């Protein structure tokens, strides 16, 4: 659903922005069949980012409607769609502002009532942040009580320039290695589009779409720069960015920028529909090997996953540092064994009956003839209190 809707929403936005259906279709195809989109969908299985692929063009479409209507209804609708970005992926929302903010600025400069437009645009973003506050505010409120500093103190991982330009598997046509390695390929036709756009801008042969092309090309170049080691000083100066872990996440935003560039270039080459059609076939064709999961490990059955679930945190599949209370032991941060019971008598004798257990309330009936000491297997966190 997210894959199909991402292409559909991009088409709606591009058609609204360019007032032309074929360039919108061209951009939507490039948005769908970009390597990172397929890697996210089939190999990383990154649910948040995959949904974000659909929410991002939906936000741009709603913003385009707001530019057209300029009324309170579309301010509210667009702000709700901005909150959907935050619900899908908070880090990607921050990264998407790298294209959203310049787009708003560019749109405002071509609007008659600039002051009202910019105030409304700010209201859209502020309301969106307010709607989704419960999803991002904990990241500000709770880090002092967790080991999140270990993540912010780490260094974000940068893909090499070679990884951005070429995938080393199956002559460059497979985006995942035999041991699960992932490709951070920008895309072959996508790179061609960027080079063609640079050529047209330098030679001034795209006068009809010069301004929007210049905007999106600058954004694309900046995003590529941010993914390289050369931009490490920016990442290091803003430690919070390191929680994103991988600079390659910017490929999602870059994908949107390149698809938009492709849509504008289609207007420039509208006299060559057959050439454009062949280009679309090539764009779709070279991704053929990545249209589905390569293989499912037969030993990992549904039952195996259910049995392993309680152990997942101690095996390194947990929340890393952001979900670990700082009171956990440095040697054994998570229990190596599943407790046989939730409450255990560790000193003295008595009987325990579990009365009620909800996500925020654990209630027991305990009987003993003398003083006893018990241990409840829940890591302490602010807000948890024990009553007898």
Secondary structure, DSSP 8 states (H G I E B T S, - for coil): -HHHHHHHHHHHHHHHHHS-HHHHHHHHHHHHT-HHHHIIIIII--HHHHHHHHHHHHHHHHHHHHHHH-SHHHHHHHHHHHHHHHHH-HHHHHHHHHHHHHHHHHHHHT-SSHHHHHHHHHHHHHHHHHHTHHHHHHHHHSGGGBSTHHHHTS--B---HHHHH---BGGGTBSB-TTS-B-----HHHHHHHHHHHHHHHHT--GGGHHHHHHHHHHHHHHHHHTSGGGHHHHHHSGGGGGG-BGGGHHHHHHHHHHHHHHHHHHHTTT-HHHHHHHHHHHHHTTGGGSS-S---TT--HHHHHHHGGGTIIIIIS-TTTTSBTTS-SS-SS-SS--SSSEEEEES--EEEEEEEETTEEEEEEE-SS--EEEE-S---TT-----
